[in-house]
Amino acid sequence: MAATEIKDVWNQLKNERTTENKGAFKRIRLIPDSNVDCYLVIDVRNKLPALMLSINEKHSIPESMPRSHGIEMHCLAIPSELGEEQTLLLLLKNSEAIDLFLQLCQDILERLKEAKNSELAANYFITRVRQWQRFMEKSSIAGLTVDEQTGLYTELWMIRYFLLSRREEFKIDCWTGPDRANQDFLFPTASIEVKGCLQNGLQELMISNEQQLQVPAGTALFLFWLSLDRRKSQGETLCDLVKDIKAILKLDLQLISFEEKLERAGYFEDQNHLYQQYGFEVREQKFFQVIDEFPRITESDLRQGVANVKYTINVAACAKYEIESKRVTETIWP
């Protein structure tokens, strides 16, 4: 079965109402002349493709299944006429990488054609996904999700703001977002957490944990909000913004640090084609100072045993804590 045929099967799955239905999945069998039961699947909950392989429950399956940015693999029991059917399921998590995912499926299918039974097929399936996983650890096949692109664009927007307004004082090492720090920018006198929101409904800020809006001792904490539109063939792409910052840093030793941090954030230049169709347009921007009764949850608010709290804040509830950008920069560089 050629890659183009897989795309045909995928188009049929998206449009066909009479394909075999297995609960949350609809599927069509691939390689019909094989002893291996392999299916291209659509997850009816999110309309994304998956690759499914039926296996014997007696087969030895590793406890740790391959998992990479953008894809997941599970051993899953699904309803069947005989009770339950054991399957290996490779799931796509990023809607912008369907074509690339279908190429991965084609590559796996080429190996499955060689399998004489379901046990060999399962081994081929897992081995091939692990080989792709090692590649994806360096450069994810799916690239960044829309939310991740929005978050990275917002952090880079802040970097360009500082480079243009405080070129001599600002250091790329202060950008800590790619290192999964509690705040995205750390300075000796202050920290900044940045949040980008797409203009598609309520403007709410997702807070990742109870420490994210905890003011570090002896310093100030600011929250920066950027309201964005994301449009096809309009606005500034993520690639445009990266290119702009690199031009500012040209011949600067900080350029090396910037490129290293971009890769830690999951941005690789050989995937630029994934980010060139859609651009961002800034609608609104505000700084808030996190003080006093600012709407938030911190460690001191939690009962014993409660941790890893995620919550949202309505931007409108932060209005009384808005602060001018000049006061922010004066706090960082007194």
N, C-alpha and C positions, 0 to 999 in steps of 0.2 A: 504494500500500500504506500503510495507516494505521499509526500508532505501535502501536496495540493489536494489529494483525496481526503486527508485528515481534516483539512479546512472545510471541504464539502460536507463531511460528516458533522463537523461542528456547526455549520450553518443549518443543517437538517435538525440537529438537536435543539437549536434555539427556536426553530419555527414549528417543529413537529409536535403534535399533541397526542399522537398515538404510540410513541416510543415506549419501551418497557419502563414502567415506573417502579422504583424501589424506594418508597418513602420520600426522603428529601432529595432523591436523585432520579434523573432520567438517563438512560444509557443506550448505546448502540454497540453491538459487538464488533470488534476489529479482528483481523486475520481469521476469517471464518473457516478456512481450510486447515486450521491448526488445532491441536489438542489442548491448547492453552486458552482459557477463557479470559480474555482481556477486553475491556470496554472503554470507550470514550464517554465521559459522563458530564452532565450539566447539573450543578447544584442549584436546585430550584429556588433556594433561599436568597442567593446573591447573584445568580445567573453567570457564574464563573465555571470554567471547565475543570475537569479532573480526569485522572487516569486510574482505572480500577482493574485489579487483577484478582480473580477468584483463586483461593488457595485451600488446601486441605488443613483442617484444624490441627492435625497431628504434626504439621511441619514446624520445625524449630525456627521461630522468628525472634530476632534480637529485641531485648527490652528497650534499648535506646534506638529510636528510629531517626533517620536523617531529617534534619530541619535546617533550613537556611532562610535568609531574608527573602520574603516573597512567596515561598512555598513551604508546605508542611506535608509530612507523610504519617499515616496512621494505619494500624491494624484494626479493622472495624468489622463488627458483625452486623449484617443487614437482614431484614426479613426475606424469606424465600418460601417456596411451596413446601419445602421439607423442614421448615422451622427457621433456622438461621444460616446464612451464608457467610463464611469467613472471607474477608477481602483485605488486600493491601490497597490503600487509597492515597494517591498523590494529588494534593490540592493546591490550586493557585490562590494567592491572597491579594494580588494586585491586578485590578481590571485593565491597567494600561500595558500589561505584558502578555496579553493573550497570544499574539503571534509567536513570541519567543517561547512561551510555554508549549505551544503545539509543536515547535521544533524539538524541544526536549522530549515530548511524548514520542515523536517519530524516531528519535535516536534510541529510546528505550525499546520501541517496537522492533527495530532491526535486530536487537539482541534476543528478544523474546521469540522471534521466528526460529531461532536455533534451539530453543528448549524442547526437550522430548516429553517433559511432564511438568506438572504444576510446581513441584518442589524446585526443579532447576529454574523454572521461570521466576519463582519468588527470589531465588538467589541472584539471578541476573538483574531483576528489577531493583533490588536493594543496592547491589553493587554499583549499578550504573548511576543511580541517584547519588550515592556517596561520591562517585567520581565527579559528577557535576557539582556536588556540594563543595568539594575542595576548590574547584574553580570559582564558585560563587562566593567563597569566603574572601577572595580577593576582589571580585567584581560581580556583584549580585546580578543575576539574569533579569530580575524584575525591576531593578533600579529602586528609587525611592517612591514610596506611596504618595498620594496627593497631600495627605496630612504632613508627611515628612518633608516634602518639597516646600509646603507653605511655611513650616517651622524653620527650615534652613534659609529660605528666602528672607524671612524676617530677621534672623540673626545676621545674615550678610548685609541686609539693608542697614542695620545698626552699625556694622563695621565700616561701611562706606560713609555713613554719617559722621562717625568719629574721625575717619581718615581725612575727610574734607574740612572738618571744623577744628580738629585738634591733631593735625598731622604729626607734629613733633612729639607730642606727649603719649599718644595712643600706641600700645604695643599689642601685636597679634596674640602674644602669650596670655593676655587677659581674657581672650575668648575661650571659655571653658565648656561651652555647650557640647562639642564633640566628645568631651571626656566624661559626659554624664554627671557633671557636678550638679549640686542643688540649684545653682543659678547659672545663667548663661555667660555672664561676664563678672569677673572678680577683680576688684581694684583694692589697694590698701585701705582706702577710706569708704568704699561703698561697693555694693553688688547690684547687678541689674538682671532681672528675669524678663525675657521678651516673649510675647505671645502674638501670633498672627492668627487672624480670623477671616475666613472667607465670607463675603457678604451674601449669605444665602438663608437668612432667618435671624433668630435671636443671636445677639452678639454675646457669647459666653466664653469665658476663659477656662480651659481645662488645667487644673492643678494636679500635678503628678503624685505628690506625697505631702505629708504633714510638715516637712522641713523646707519645702520650696519657698514658702513665704515667711519663714522664721528669720527674723532680723539677726545677722551675725553680731556677736558682741562687739561693742565699740565702733560699729560702722553703721552706715545708712543702707536701706534697701529700697530700690525703685522697681516698679513694674512698668514695662513699656508695651503698649498695645498698638498693633497695626491692623487696620481694617482693609481687606484686599478684595478685589474682583479678580477672578481667574477666567480668562477668555481665550478661545482658540484663535490663533493668528493675530492676537492683539496684545499690547502691553510689553513689559520687559520680561524676558524669559529668565529662568534660573541661570542658564548659560551666559546670557548677556551680563547679568550682575557679577558673576564670577570673573568674566573677562574684564569688566570695568575695574574691579578691585585689583586684579593683576596688573592692569595698566598703571594704576596709581602706585603700586608697589614695585614697579619696574626698577631693576638695578638695586633693589633694597634687599638686605639679607632676610628681612621678615617674610619675603615671598616664599622661601622654602618652608618656613613654619606654617604659613597659610595653606600651602598645597598639602602638607602632611595632615593638617587638621581637617581639610576638606575630605580626604580619603577616610579619616576616622569617622566622619559624619556620614559616610556612605556615598559620597559623590566622586565618581570617576569620569575622567574626560572621555574615555572610550565609550561612554554611555550617553554622550551629549544628545544623540538622536532621540533619546527617550523624553527629553525635556524641551525640545524645540517647537513643538506644536502649540503649547499653551504659554501665555504670558500673564503677568500680574500687573494690576493697576492699583495704586494706593488711593483709597477713598478718605481715610481719616487716620490720624496718629495722635497718641497722647501718652504722657508720662504720669504715673501716679507714685506717690510716696507711701510705702507700707509702714504705717505708724498707728498707734492708739487702737481705735476700734475698726480698723480696716477689715472688711469682710474676708475672713480666712479661718483655717483650722491649723493649729500648731500642736506640737507634742504635749504642751501643758494642758491642752483642751481634752486630751484623750484619757479614757479610763484604762486601767492596767490591762494589758493583754491585747489592746487594739493597736494596729499598726498598718502601714502601707495604705493609707487613706487616699483615695482619689475623689475629687469633687470639682464642681464648676462654680464660677462666679459670674454673675451678670455684670457687664461693663457699666451699666447705668448705676449700679450700687456703689461704684468707685468714684463717682463724680466729685464728691466733696474732698477727695484726696488728690485731685489733679494738681500738677506742678509744672512750672515752665521748664523747658529744656535747658535754659541758661542756668537755672539753679542746680540742675543735675550735674552739668559739666563743672560748675564751680565747686560742688561737693567732692567730685572725683579728683579734680585738680585745683585745690584751693590756692 
